[in-house]
Amino acid sequence: MKQVVMKVVKTDKIAASVYKTTFTGDISGITNAGQFVNVKIDGLYLRRPISVCDLSDNTLTLVYKVVGKGTEMLSRSTSGDKFDMLTGLGNGYDISASGDKPLLIGGGVGVPPLYYLAKLLAEKGKTLSVALGFNTEKDVFFINEFENLGCKVKVATVDGSFGVKGFVTNVLPEEYSYFYACGPEPMLKAVYNATKTDGEFSFEERMGCGFGACMGCSCKTTVGAKRICKDGPVIKKGEILW
């Protein structure tokens, strides 16, 4: 974990209530895809945990949905604004387990951390499939970004307004060597039951401290209690107890 001050480069709205903010600053504390940062918002007591979407040189990209006062304030940030962050939080995904044909499965704002993961896997020459699930067409984002990495992308929307009508489990490919998933818990449960290989799940959870001190985000696993913020947010399929 590293505490740094990051400066906003720009903020853009990319889907319904979804924003992308790019920062510049010290990103050396972030060492793996699937990690997150904890952002201090002026006037609010608790920091806001947000998954790392992308890293490049000294640039950090966060993609998030406005769901409360903290994210709403962040979405109104403009060039030059500064934010105190705790960086390099969480364990991240195990890239070495991917095999040759990894599958990335994302739902809603669970999609962003999979983008940096896809970049790292693409750099290793992996053949990537991506399955994305959204509620409706206005919620869809990052299709082109994944395709530009060489990923084969399939999309499902609940109302059928874009891609296949249904859920992300309706667009899983037949063949893949391993999977990585991120999204709301009902989606993760469905993915758990629908997948046929080993894989990893990144859990979304309300957090207090964000680095394992308060024990506020503990969950039970086959290997004992784990803290989502410290021992997670990524948990392997074989360890999960629903």
Contacts in CASP RR format, 6 or more apart in sequence:
PFRMAT RR
TARGET T0000
AUTHOR 0000-0000-0000
METHOD contacts of the structure
MODEL  1
MKQVVMKVVKTDKIAASVYKTTFTGDISGITNAGQFVNVKIDGLYLRRPI
SVCDLSDNTLTLVYKVVGKGTEMLSRSTSGDKFDMLTGLGNGYDISASGD
KPLLIGGGVGVPPLYYLAKLLAEKGKTLSVALGFNTEKDVFFINEFENLG
CKVKVATVDGSFGVKGFVTNVLPEEYSYFYACGPEPMLKAVYNATKTDGE
FSFEERMGCGFGACMGCSCKTTVGAKRICKDGPVIKKGEILW
1 29 0 8 1.000
1 86 0 8 1.000
1 87 0 8 1.000
1 88 0 8 1.000
1 89 0 8 1.000
1 211 0 8 1.000
2 26 0 8 1.000
2 28 0 8 1.000
2 29 0 8 1.000
2 86 0 8 1.000
2 87 0 8 1.000
2 88 0 8 1.000
3 84 0 8 1.000
3 85 0 8 1.000
3 86 0 8 1.000
3 87 0 8 1.000
4 25 0 8 1.000
4 26 0 8 1.000
4 29 0 8 1.000
4 84 0 8 1.000
4 85 0 8 1.000
4 87 0 8 1.000
5 25 0 8 1.000
5 82 0 8 1.000
5 83 0 8 1.000
5 84 0 8 1.000
5 85 0 8 1.000
6 23 0 8 1.000
6 24 0 8 1.000
6 25 0 8 1.000
6 26 0 8 1.000
6 60 0 8 1.000
6 82 0 8 1.000
6 83 0 8 1.000
6 85 0 8 1.000
7 23 0 8 1.000
7 24 0 8 1.000
7 25 0 8 1.000
7 80 0 8 1.000
7 81 0 8 1.000
7 82 0 8 1.000
8 21 0 8 1.000
8 22 0 8 1.000
8 23 0 8 1.000
8 77 0 8 1.000
8 78 0 8 1.000
8 79 0 8 1.000
8 80 0 8 1.000
8 81 0 8 1.000
8 82 0 8 1.000
8 83 0 8 1.000
9 22 0 8 1.000
9 23 0 8 1.000
9 24 0 8 1.000
9 59 0 8 1.000
9 79 0 8 1.000
9 80 0 8 1.000
10 21 0 8 1.000
10 22 0 8 1.000
10 78 0 8 1.000
10 79 0 8 1.000
11 19 0 8 1.000
11 20 0 8 1.000
11 21 0 8 1.000
11 22 0 8 1.000
11 74 0 8 1.000
11 75 0 8 1.000
11 76 0 8 1.000
11 77 0 8 1.000
11 78 0 8 1.000
12 19 0 8 1.000
12 20 0 8 1.000
12 21 0 8 1.000
13 19 0 8 1.000
13 75 0 8 1.000
14 20 0 8 1.000
14 63 0 8 1.000
14 141 0 8 1.000
14 142 0 8 1.000
15 138 0 8 1.000
15 139 0 8 1.000
15 140 0 8 1.000
15 141 0 8 1.000
16 136 0 8 1.000
16 138 0 8 1.000
16 139 0 8 1.000
17 65 0 8 1.000
17 66 0 8 1.000
17 67 0 8 1.000
18 63 0 8 1.000
18 64 0 8 1.000
18 65 0 8 1.000
18 66 0 8 1.000
18 109 0 8 1.000
18 139 0 8 1.000
18 141 0 8 1.000
19 63 0 8 1.000
19 64 0 8 1.000
19 65 0 8 1.000
19 66 0 8 1.000
19 71 0 8 1.000
19 74 0 8 1.000
19 75 0 8 1.000
20 53 0 8 1.000
20 61 0 8 1.000
20 62 0 8 1.000
20 63 0 8 1.000
21 61 0 8 1.000
21 62 0 8 1.000
21 64 0 8 1.000
21 74 0 8 1.000
21 75 0 8 1.000
21 77 0 8 1.000
22 59 0 8 1.000
22 60 0 8 1.000
22 61 0 8 1.000
23 59 0 8 1.000
23 60 0 8 1.000
23 61 0 8 1.000
23 62 0 8 1.000
23 83 0 8 1.000
24 58 0 8 1.000
24 59 0 8 1.000
24 60 0 8 1.000
25 58 0 8 1.000
25 59 0 8 1.000
25 60 0 8 1.000
26 58 0 8 1.000
26 87 0 8 1.000
27 55 0 8 1.000
27 58 0 8 1.000
27 59 0 8 1.000
27 60 0 8 1.000
27 87 0 8 1.000
29 87 0 8 1.000
29 88 0 8 1.000
30 37 0 8 1.000
30 52 0 8 1.000
30 55 0 8 1.000
30 60 0 8 1.000
30 87 0 8 1.000
30 88 0 8 1.000
31 88 0 8 1.000
32 91 0 8 1.000
32 92 0 8 1.000
32 93 0 8 1.000
32 95 0 8 1.000
33 52 0 8 1.000
33 92 0 8 1.000
33 93 0 8 1.000
33 95 0 8 1.000
33 113 0 8 1.000
33 116 0 8 1.000
33 117 0 8 1.000
33 119 0 8 1.000
33 120 0 8 1.000
34 51 0 8 1.000
34 52 0 8 1.000
34 90 0 8 1.000
34 92 0 8 1.000
34 93 0 8 1.000
34 113 0 8 1.000
34 116 0 8 1.000
34 117 0 8 1.000
34 182 0 8 1.000
34 202 0 8 1.000
34 233 0 8 1.000
34 234 0 8 1.000
35 51 0 8 1.000
35 52 0 8 1.000
35 88 0 8 1.000
35 89 0 8 1.000
35 90 0 8 1.000
35 91 0 8 1.000
35 92 0 8 1.000
36 49 0 8 1.000
36 50 0 8 1.000
36 51 0 8 1.000
36 52 0 8 1.000
36 88 0 8 1.000
36 89 0 8 1.000
36 90 0 8 1.000
36 113 0 8 1.000
36 233 0 8 1.000
37 49 0 8 1.000
37 50 0 8 1.000
37 52 0 8 1.000
37 60 0 8 1.000
37 62 0 8 1.000
37 85 0 8 1.000
37 86 0 8 1.000
37 87 0 8 1.000
37 88 0 8 1.000
37 89 0 8 1.000
38 47 0 8 1.000
38 48 0 8 1.000
38 49 0 8 1.000
38 50 0 8 1.000
38 85 0 8 1.000
38 86 0 8 1.000
38 89 0 8 1.000
38 207 0 8 1.000
38 210 0 8 1.000
38 211 0 8 1.000
39 47 0 8 1.000
39 48 0 8 1.000
39 49 0 8 1.000
39 50 0 8 1.000
39 62 0 8 1.000
39 74 0 8 1.000
39 83 0 8 1.000
39 84 0 8 1.000
39 85 0 8 1.000
40 47 0 8 1.000
40 83 0 8 1.000
40 84 0 8 1.000
40 85 0 8 1.000
41 47 0 8 1.000
41 48 0 8 1.000
41 69 0 8 1.000
41 70 0 8 1.000
41 73 0 8 1.000
41 74 0 8 1.000
41 83 0 8 1.000
42 73 0 8 1.000
44 69 0 8 1.000
44 70 0 8 1.000
44 73 0 8 1.000
46 207 0 8 1.000
46 208 0 8 1.000
47 86 0 8 1.000
47 208 0 8 1.000
47 210 0 8 1.000
48 70 0 8 1.000
48 71 0 8 1.000
48 74 0 8 1.000
49 89 0 8 1.000
49 207 0 8 1.000
49 210 0 8 1.000
49 229 0 8 1.000
50 62 0 8 1.000
50 64 0 8 1.000
51 62 0 8 1.000
51 110 0 8 1.000
51 112 0 8 1.000
51 113 0 8 1.000
51 182 0 8 1.000
51 202 0 8 1.000
51 233 0 8 1.000
52 60 0 8 1.000
52 61 0 8 1.000
52 62 0 8 1.000
52 88 0 8 1.000
52 112 0 8 1.000
52 113 0 8 1.000
52 116 0 8 1.000
53 61 0 8 1.000
53 62 0 8 1.000
53 63 0 8 1.000
53 112 0 8 1.000
53 113 0 8 1.000
53 115 0 8 1.000
53 116 0 8 1.000
54 60 0 8 1.000
54 61 0 8 1.000
54 115 0 8 1.000
54 116 0 8 1.000
54 119 0 8 1.000
55 61 0 8 1.000
55 116 0 8 1.000
60 87 0 8 1.000
62 112 0 8 1.000
63 109 0 8 1.000
63 111 0 8 1.000
63 112 0 8 1.000
63 115 0 8 1.000
63 141 0 8 1.000
63 142 0 8 1.000
64 71 0 8 1.000
64 74 0 8 1.000
64 75 0 8 1.000
64 109 0 8 1.000
64 112 0 8 1.000
65 71 0 8 1.000
65 108 0 8 1.000
65 109 0 8 1.000
66 72 0 8 1.000
66 75 0 8 1.000
74 83 0 8 1.000
77 83 0 8 1.000
86 210 0 8 1.000
86 211 0 8 1.000
89 210 0 8 1.000
89 211 0 8 1.000
89 229 0 8 1.000
89 230 0 8 1.000
90 229 0 8 1.000
90 230 0 8 1.000
90 231 0 8 1.000
90 232 0 8 1.000
90 233 0 8 1.000
90 234 0 8 1.000
91 230 0 8 1.000
91 231 0 8 1.000
91 232 0 8 1.000
91 233 0 8 1.000
91 234 0 8 1.000
92 202 0 8 1.000
92 232 0 8 1.000
92 233 0 8 1.000
92 234 0 8 1.000
93 117 0 8 1.000
93 180 0 8 1.000
93 200 0 8 1.000
93 202 0 8 1.000
93 234 0 8 1.000
94 200 0 8 1.000
94 234 0 8 1.000
94 236 0 8 1.000
95 117 0 8 1.000
95 120 0 8 1.000
95 121 0 8 1.000
95 124 0 8 1.000
97 178 0 8 1.000
97 198 0 8 1.000
97 199 0 8 1.000
97 200 0 8 1.000
98 121 0 8 1.000
98 124 0 8 1.000
98 126 0 8 1.000
98 177 0 8 1.000
98 178 0 8 1.000
98 180 0 8 1.000
99 126 0 8 1.000
99 177 0 8 1.000
99 178 0 8 1.000
100 126 0 8 1.000
100 127 0 8 1.000
100 177 0 8 1.000
101 126 0 8 1.000
101 127 0 8 1.000
101 128 0 8 1.000
101 129 0 8 1.000
101 175 0 8 1.000
101 176 0 8 1.000
101 177 0 8 1.000
102 121 0 8 1.000
102 126 0 8 1.000
102 128 0 8 1.000
102 129 0 8 1.000
102 176 0 8 1.000
102 177 0 8 1.000
102 178 0 8 1.000
102 179 0 8 1.000
102 180 0 8 1.000
103 128 0 8 1.000
103 129 0 8 1.000
103 130 0 8 1.000
103 131 0 8 1.000
103 172 0 8 1.000
103 173 0 8 1.000
103 176 0 8 1.000
103 177 0 8 1.000
103 178 0 8 1.000
103 179 0 8 1.000
103 180 0 8 1.000
104 114 0 8 1.000
104 117 0 8 1.000
104 118 0 8 1.000
104 128 0 8 1.000
104 129 0 8 1.000
104 130 0 8 1.000
104 131 0 8 1.000
104 151 0 8 1.000
104 179 0 8 1.000
104 180 0 8 1.000
104 181 0 8 1.000
105 114 0 8 1.000
105 130 0 8 1.000
105 131 0 8 1.000
105 132 0 8 1.000
105 168 0 8 1.000
105 172 0 8 1.000
105 179 0 8 1.000
105 180 0 8 1.000
105 181 0 8 1.000
105 182 0 8 1.000
105 191 0 8 1.000
105 195 0 8 1.000
106 114 0 8 1.000
106 130 0 8 1.000
106 131 0 8 1.000
106 132 0 8 1.000
106 133 0 8 1.000
106 168 0 8 1.000
106 181 0 8 1.000
106 182 0 8 1.000
106 183 0 8 1.000
106 187 0 8 1.000
107 132 0 8 1.000
107 133 0 8 1.000
107 134 0 8 1.000
107 168 0 8 1.000
107 182 0 8 1.000
107 183 0 8 1.000
107 184 0 8 1.000
107 187 0 8 1.000
108 132 0 8 1.000
108 133 0 8 1.000
108 134 0 8 1.000
108 135 0 8 1.000
108 139 0 8 1.000
108 183 0 8 1.000
108 184 0 8 1.000
109 183 0 8 1.000
109 204 0 8 1.000
110 182 0 8 1.000
110 183 0 8 1.000
110 184 0 8 1.000
110 202 0 8 1.000
110 204 0 8 1.000
111 132 0 8 1.000
111 133 0 8 1.000
111 141 0 8 1.000
111 142 0 8 1.000
111 182 0 8 1.000
112 142 0 8 1.000
113 182 0 8 1.000
113 202 0 8 1.000
114 130 0 8 1.000
114 180 0 8 1.000
114 182 0 8 1.000
115 142 0 8 1.000
115 145 0 8 1.000
115 146 0 8 1.000
117 180 0 8 1.000
118 128 0 8 1.000
118 130 0 8 1.000
118 146 0 8 1.000
118 149 0 8 1.000
118 151 0 8 1.000
119 149 0 8 1.000
121 128 0 8 1.000
122 128 0 8 1.000
122 149 0 8 1.000
122 150 0 8 1.000
122 151 0 8 1.000
128 146 0 8 1.000
128 149 0 8 1.000
128 150 0 8 1.000
128 151 0 8 1.000
128 152 0 8 1.000
129 151 0 8 1.000
129 152 0 8 1.000
129 153 0 8 1.000
129 154 0 8 1.000
129 173 0 8 1.000
129 176 0 8 1.000
130 146 0 8 1.000
130 151 0 8 1.000
130 152 0 8 1.000
130 153 0 8 1.000
130 154 0 8 1.000
131 153 0 8 1.000
131 154 0 8 1.000
131 155 0 8 1.000
131 156 0 8 1.000
131 168 0 8 1.000
131 171 0 8 1.000
131 172 0 8 1.000
131 173 0 8 1.000
132 140 0 8 1.000
132 142 0 8 1.000
132 143 0 8 1.000
132 146 0 8 1.000
132 153 0 8 1.000
132 154 0 8 1.000
132 155 0 8 1.000
132 156 0 8 1.000
132 168 0 8 1.000
132 171 0 8 1.000
133 155 0 8 1.000
133 156 0 8 1.000
133 157 0 8 1.000
133 167 0 8 1.000
133 168 0 8 1.000
133 171 0 8 1.000
133 187 0 8 1.000
134 140 0 8 1.000
134 155 0 8 1.000
134 156 0 8 1.000
134 157 0 8 1.000
134 158 0 8 1.000
134 162 0 8 1.000
135 157 0 8 1.000
135 158 0 8 1.000
135 159 0 8 1.000
136 157 0 8 1.000
136 158 0 8 1.000
136 159 0 8 1.000
136 160 0 8 1.000
136 161 0 8 1.000
136 162 0 8 1.000
137 157 0 8 1.000
137 160 0 8 1.000
137 161 0 8 1.000
137 162 0 8 1.000
138 161 0 8 1.000
139 157 0 8 1.000
140 155 0 8 1.000
140 157 0 8 1.000
140 162 0 8 1.000
143 153 0 8 1.000
143 155 0 8 1.000
146 153 0 8 1.000
147 153 0 8 1.000
152 173 0 8 1.000
154 163 0 8 1.000
154 164 0 8 1.000
154 171 0 8 1.000
154 173 0 8 1.000
155 162 0 8 1.000
155 163 0 8 1.000
155 164 0 8 1.000
155 171 0 8 1.000
156 163 0 8 1.000
156 164 0 8 1.000
156 165 0 8 1.000
156 166 0 8 1.000
156 167 0 8 1.000
156 168 0 8 1.000
156 170 0 8 1.000
156 171 0 8 1.000
157 163 0 8 1.000
157 164 0 8 1.000
157 165 0 8 1.000
157 166 0 8 1.000
158 165 0 8 1.000
158 166 0 8 1.000
158 167 0 8 1.000
159 165 0 8 1.000
160 166 0 8 1.000
164 170 0 8 1.000
164 171 0 8 1.000
167 187 0 8 1.000
167 190 0 8 1.000
168 187 0 8 1.000
168 190 0 8 1.000
168 191 0 8 1.000
169 190 0 8 1.000
169 191 0 8 1.000
169 194 0 8 1.000
172 194 0 8 1.000
172 195 0 8 1.000
176 197 0 8 1.000
177 197 0 8 1.000
178 197 0 8 1.000
178 198 0 8 1.000
178 199 0 8 1.000
179 191 0 8 1.000
179 195 0 8 1.000
179 197 0 8 1.000
179 198 0 8 1.000
179 199 0 8 1.000
179 200 0 8 1.000
180 199 0 8 1.000
180 200 0 8 1.000
180 202 0 8 1.000
181 187 0 8 1.000
181 188 0 8 1.000
181 191 0 8 1.000
181 195 0 8 1.000
181 199 0 8 1.000
181 200 0 8 1.000
181 201 0 8 1.000
181 202 0 8 1.000
182 201 0 8 1.000
182 202 0 8 1.000
182 204 0 8 1.000
183 202 0 8 1.000
183 204 0 8 1.000
184 204 0 8 1.000
185 203 0 8 1.000
185 204 0 8 1.000
188 201 0 8 1.000
188 203 0 8 1.000
189 242 0 8 1.000
191 201 0 8 1.000
192 201 0 8 1.000
192 237 0 8 1.000
192 240 0 8 1.000
192 242 0 8 1.000
195 237 0 8 1.000
198 236 0 8 1.000
198 237 0 8 1.000
198 238 0 8 1.000
199 236 0 8 1.000
199 237 0 8 1.000
200 234 0 8 1.000
200 235 0 8 1.000
200 236 0 8 1.000
200 237 0 8 1.000
201 234 0 8 1.000
201 235 0 8 1.000
201 236 0 8 1.000
201 237 0 8 1.000
201 240 0 8 1.000
202 232 0 8 1.000
202 233 0 8 1.000
202 234 0 8 1.000
203 219 0 8 1.000
203 228 0 8 1.000
203 232 0 8 1.000
203 233 0 8 1.000
203 234 0 8 1.000
203 235 0 8 1.000
204 233 0 8 1.000
205 217 0 8 1.000
205 219 0 8 1.000
205 228 0 8 1.000
205 229 0 8 1.000
205 233 0 8 1.000
206 217 0 8 1.000
207 216 0 8 1.000
207 217 0 8 1.000
207 228 0 8 1.000
207 229 0 8 1.000
208 214 0 8 1.000
208 216 0 8 1.000
208 217 0 8 1.000
208 229 0 8 1.000
209 229 0 8 1.000
210 217 0 8 1.000
210 229 0 8 1.000
210 230 0 8 1.000
211 229 0 8 1.000
211 230 0 8 1.000
212 227 0 8 1.000
212 229 0 8 1.000
212 230 0 8 1.000
215 227 0 8 1.000
216 227 0 8 1.000
217 227 0 8 1.000
217 228 0 8 1.000
217 229 0 8 1.000
218 225 0 8 1.000
218 226 0 8 1.000
218 227 0 8 1.000
218 228 0 8 1.000
219 225 0 8 1.000
219 226 0 8 1.000
219 228 0 8 1.000
219 235 0 8 1.000
219 241 0 8 1.000
220 226 0 8 1.000
220 241 0 8 1.000
221 235 0 8 1.000
221 239 0 8 1.000
221 240 0 8 1.000
221 241 0 8 1.000
222 238 0 8 1.000
222 239 0 8 1.000
222 240 0 8 1.000
222 241 0 8 1.000
223 239 0 8 1.000
226 232 0 8 1.000
226 235 0 8 1.000
226 239 0 8 1.000
END
